Amino acid sequence: MDRENGMLETLWDRYTASGLDAAASVEGLTPEGLFYLAFLAFADERYAEAEGFARRAAAEAPGDALFRAGVMYLARVVREGKHQVYVSPEGFGAFIRGGGNVGLYEATSAALARHYPEAAFDLLDVGPGDGLALLPALTPAVRKVSLVEPAAPLLAQCTEALAARSVAFEAFNGSGQAFVADPAVASRRWGIVQATFSLHAVPPAERVALLRWLREHGEALLVAEFDAPSMEAPLSPAIVRYVLDHYRKGIAEYEGATYDTVVQGFLMPVMFGYVDRGVTRVTFEEPIGAWEAVLREAGFAQVQRVPLYPYWWADAHLLVAR
């Protein structure tokens, strides 16, 4: 184990045994070790100390853009309060339509279209957002689209775009779990059911029941998800190491006018949100093998894995289940 990795393990052992102050007393702290202490302090709601650790990391590694971004974010938390620096709509909007998301969604839309039947069919999309993956994938064979989306503003944008294209649609403003519990859709069937980067918002305990319902009401299910690590232990050295390595790649994809908007308005709030004990967890990502396993548990006899895109956070895949 090299010095950097050994440092994170040492800090974690000291933290879990005796707390933050004991971890901070470790000698010979490396820049990454100092930034790890910033995560630990943030989790303990000791925000000024978190900023201080991050500043020390950035001073010792001035070329590390992630450390600099972390300092800026933590300074805002100290200055404005944590509840004032959550993800901004502008930050998310610039993020989702820039960087690696451009290639990711182009690949996703193309893969969806390739798996649509040539004969006319009805399509159910669970979690389409504003239609970023759905709209480019539509083919003349799509007869009608049923949308299930909990975010009303995103649903409105998607329905406006479908109306502008004269595509027949119906919209349900709610979660997938609420949709399948609606007696009005109990006897409905669709040729294709799809969910693009949305099912990781479904708590694991609720997935099998939802997926089983989708299997019983669709000819095929198309699921786009990332081959990401489980975030059950976000402060563990292995996960922190993964997060730092991959977020360095993520922020490097943005530059110019959108850089601060994306990094401070989206990426930093999400990154520190992993270790925020004061917020309710809303995403539950897992390795792609776990997604395949839960689809089989839900009764799908065939599950095909199709590589989509080498995204900075984790490789994206399309799972074709029948």
C-alpha positions in Angstrom: 0.0 0.0 0.0 1.6 3.3 -1.0 1.9 6.3 1.4 -1.2 8.1 0.1 -3.5 5.1 0.4 -1.9 4.1 3.7 -2.6 7.6 4.9 -6.4 7.4 4.2 -6.5 4.0 6.0 -4.7 5.4 9.0 -7.0 8.4 9.2 -10.1 6.2 8.9 -8.9 3.9 11.6 -8.1 6.8 13.9 -11.4 8.5 13.2 -13.6 5.5 13.7 -11.8 4.7 17.0 -11.4 8.2 18.5 -13.0 10.8 16.3 -11.9 13.7 14.1 -9.4 15.3 16.5 -7.5 12.1 16.9 -7.4 11.7 13.1 -6.2 15.2 12.6 -3.3 14.6 15.0 -1.7 12.0 12.6 1.7 13.2 11.6 2.9 13.6 8.0 -0.4 14.4 6.5 -0.5 14.2 2.7 -2.6 16.6 0.6 -5.1 13.9 -0.1 -5.1 13.0 3.6 -5.9 16.6 4.4 -8.8 16.7 2.0 -10.0 13.4 3.5 -10.1 15.2 6.9 -12.2 17.9 5.2 -14.7 15.2 4.3 -14.7 13.8 7.9 -15.1 17.3 9.4 -18.0 18.1 7.0 -19.7 14.8 8.0 -19.3 15.9 11.7 -20.8 19.4 10.8 -17.5 21.1 11.7 -17.6 23.2 8.6 -14.9 25.8 9.4 -12.5 23.0 10.2 -13.4 21.3 6.9 -12.6 24.5 5.0 -9.3 24.7 6.9 -8.3 21.2 6.0 -9.2 21.8 2.4 -7.1 25.0 2.3 -4.1 23.1 3.6 -4.6 20.4 1.0 -4.9 23.0 -1.8 -1.8 24.9 -0.6 0.3 21.7 -0.6 -1.0 20.7 -4.0 -1.7 23.9 -5.9 -2.2 22.2 -9.2 -5.1 20.1 -8.0 -8.3 21.7 -9.3 -10.5 19.5 -7.2 -8.9 20.7 -4.0 -9.3 24.4 -5.1 -13.0 23.7 -5.9 -13.5 22.1 -2.6 -12.1 25.2 -0.8 -14.4 27.5 -2.7 -17.4 25.4 -1.9 -16.6 25.0 1.8 -15.9 28.7 2.2 -19.5 29.3 0.9 -20.8 26.8 3.4 -19.1 28.6 6.2 -20.1 32.0 4.9 -23.7 31.3 3.8 -24.7 28.1 5.6 -25.0 24.6 4.2 -28.7 25.0 3.3 -28.0 27.9 1.0 -25.5 26.0 -1.2 -27.4 23.0 -2.5 -27.6 22.1 -6.2 -28.8 25.0 -8.3 -31.1 24.6 -11.3 -28.6 26.5 -13.4 -25.7 24.3 -12.2 -27.6 21.1 -13.0 -28.8 22.5 -16.4 -25.3 23.4 -17.5 -23.9 20.1 -16.2 -26.4 17.8 -17.9 -26.0 19.5 -21.3 -22.2 19.8 -21.2 -19.0 17.7 -20.7 -19.3 14.0 -21.0 -23.1 14.2 -20.8 -23.3 15.2 -24.4 -21.7 11.9 -25.6 -23.5 9.9 -22.9 -27.0 11.0 -23.9 -26.3 10.8 -27.6 -25.1 7.2 -27.1 -28.1 6.4 -24.9 -30.7 7.8 -27.3 -29.1 5.9 -30.2 -29.1 2.6 -28.2 -32.8 3.1 -27.2 -33.8 3.6 -30.8 -31.9 0.5 -31.9 -33.9 -1.6 -29.5 -37.3 -0.2 -30.5 -39.4 -2.5 -32.7 -40.2 -1.6 -36.3 -43.9 -2.2 -35.8 -46.0 0.5 -34.1 -45.9 0.3 -30.3 -46.7 2.3 -27.2 -43.8 3.5 -25.0 -43.7 3.9 -21.2 -40.8 6.1 -19.9 -40.2 6.0 -16.2 -38.2 9.1 -15.2 -37.7 10.9 -18.5 -36.8 14.2 -17.0 -37.1 16.8 -19.6 -36.7 14.2 -22.4 -32.9 14.5 -23.0 -32.6 10.8 -23.8 -36.2 10.2 -24.9 -36.8 12.8 -27.5 -33.8 12.0 -29.9 -34.6 8.3 -29.6 -38.2 8.6 -30.9 -38.9 6.7 -34.1 -42.0 6.8 -36.4 -43.0 3.5 -34.8 -43.7 5.1 -31.5 -47.5 5.5 -31.4 -47.9 7.0 -28.0 -45.6 7.9 -25.0 -46.6 7.5 -21.4 -44.4 9.6 -19.1 -43.9 9.0 -15.4 -41.9 11.8 -13.9 -41.9 13.2 -10.3 -40.4 16.6 -11.1 -43.2 18.8 -12.5 -41.0 21.4 -14.2 -39.1 18.7 -16.1 -42.3 16.9 -17.0 -43.7 20.1 -18.4 -40.7 20.7 -20.6 -40.9 17.1 -21.9 -44.6 17.3 -22.7 -44.1 20.6 -24.5 -41.5 19.1 -26.6 -43.7 16.1 -27.5 -46.6 18.4 -28.3 -44.4 20.4 -30.6 -43.5 17.2 -32.5 -47.2 16.2 -32.6 -46.3 13.0 -30.6 -49.3 11.6 -28.7 -48.6 11.4 -25.0 -50.0 11.0 -21.5 -48.3 12.3 -18.3 -48.2 11.1 -14.7 -46.5 13.5 -12.3 -45.2 11.2 -9.6 -42.8 8.3 -8.8 -42.8 5.0 -10.5 -44.0 3.4 -7.3 -47.0 5.7 -7.2 -47.7 5.1 -10.9 -47.8 1.3 -10.6 -50.1 1.6 -7.6 -52.7 3.5 -9.6 -55.7 1.2 -10.3 -56.2 3.1 -13.6 -53.1 1.5 -15.2 -53.6 -2.0 -13.7 -54.6 -3.5 -17.0 -52.4 -1.4 -19.3 -49.5 -2.8 -21.4 -46.7 -1.2 -23.5 -44.5 -2.5 -26.2 -41.4 -1.0 -24.6 -40.8 0.3 -21.1 -37.6 2.3 -20.5 -35.9 4.0 -17.6 -32.8 6.1 -18.3 -30.6 6.9 -15.3 -33.7 7.1 -13.1 -34.1 3.7 -11.3 -31.2 4.4 -8.9 -33.6 6.9 -7.2 -35.8 3.9 -6.2 -34.8 2.6 -2.8 -33.4 -1.0 -3.1 -36.2 -2.4 -1.0 -38.8 -1.2 -3.5 -37.1 -2.2 -6.7 -38.2 -5.8 -7.1 -41.9 -5.0 -6.8 -41.6 -2.1 -9.3 -39.6 -4.1 -11.8 -41.9 -7.1 -11.5 -44.9 -4.8 -12.4 -43.0 -3.4 -15.3 -42.2 -6.9 -16.6 -45.8 -7.9 -16.4 -46.9 -4.8 -18.3 -44.3 -4.5 -21.0 -42.8 -6.7 -23.8 -39.3 -5.5 -23.0 -37.6 -3.2 -20.5 -34.6 -1.0 -21.3 -32.7 0.3 -18.3 -29.7 2.7 -18.6 -27.6 2.8 -15.5 -24.0 3.3 -14.4 -21.6 0.6 -13.2 -21.0 2.6 -10.0 -19.9 1.6 -6.6 -22.4 1.3 -3.8 -22.3 4.4 -1.6 -23.4 2.7 1.6 -20.2 3.7 3.3 -19.3 7.0 1.7 -16.5 7.9 4.2 -14.6 4.7 3.8 -11.1 5.1 2.2 -12.0 3.1 -0.9 -15.1 5.1 -1.7 -13.4 8.5 -0.9 -10.5 7.5 -3.1 -13.0 6.6 -5.9 -14.9 9.8 -5.5 -11.8 12.0 -5.6 -10.3 10.3 -8.6 -13.5 10.4 -10.6 -14.5 13.9 -9.7 -11.1 15.2 -10.8 -12.1 13.7 -14.2 -15.6 15.3 -14.0 -14.6 18.8 -13.3 -11.9 18.7 -16.0 -14.7 18.3 -18.6 -16.0 21.8 -18.0 -14.3 25.1 -18.7 -15.0 28.7 -19.6 -18.2 30.4 -18.7 -19.9 27.2 -17.4 -17.1 26.0 -15.2 -18.0 27.7 -11.9 -21.7 27.2 -12.6 -21.3 23.5 -12.9 -18.6 22.9 -10.4 -20.0 25.1 -7.6 -23.7 24.8 -8.5 -23.7 21.0 -9.0 -20.6 18.9 -8.7 -19.4 20.2 -5.3 -22.8 20.0 -3.6 -23.2 16.5 -4.9 -19.7 15.4 -3.9 -20.0 16.7 -0.3 -23.6 15.5 -0.2 -22.3 11.9 -0.2 -21.0 12.5 3.3 -23.7 14.8 4.6 -25.4 13.0 7.5 -28.1 15.8 7.7 -29.8 15.0 4.4 -32.0 12.2 3.4 -30.4 9.9 0.8 -32.2 10.0 -2.6 -29.9 8.0 -4.9 -28.9 4.4 -4.5 -26.4 3.5 -7.2 -25.0 0.0 -7.5 -22.6 -2.0 -9.7 -24.2 -3.1 -13.0 -24.0 -6.7 -11.9 -26.3 -5.9 -9.0 -28.8 -4.3 -11.5 -28.7 -7.5 -13.6 -29.3 -9.6 -10.4 -32.4 -7.5 -9.3 -33.9 -7.7 -12.8 -33.6 -11.5 -12.7 -35.1 -11.5 -9.2 -38.0 -9.6 -10.6 -38.6 -12.4 -13.1 -36.8 -11.3 -16.3 -35.5 -14.5 -18.0 -33.2 -12.7 -20.4 -31.0 -9.8 -19.4 -28.5 -8.5 -22.0 -25.8 -5.9 -21.0 -24.9 -3.4 -23.8 -22.0 -1.0 -23.1 -23.1 2.6 -23.7 -20.4 5.2 -22.8 -17.2 5.5 -20.8 -18.6 8.3 -18.5 -16.3 10.0 -16.0 -18.2 8.8 -12.9 -18.7 5.2 -14.1 -19.2 3.3 -17.3 -22.8 3.5 -18.5 -24.7 0.4 -19.8 -28.0 -0.4 -21.2 -29.7 -3.5 -19.8 -32.2 -5.1 -22.2 -34.5 -7.3 -20.2 -37.3 -9.6 -21.4 
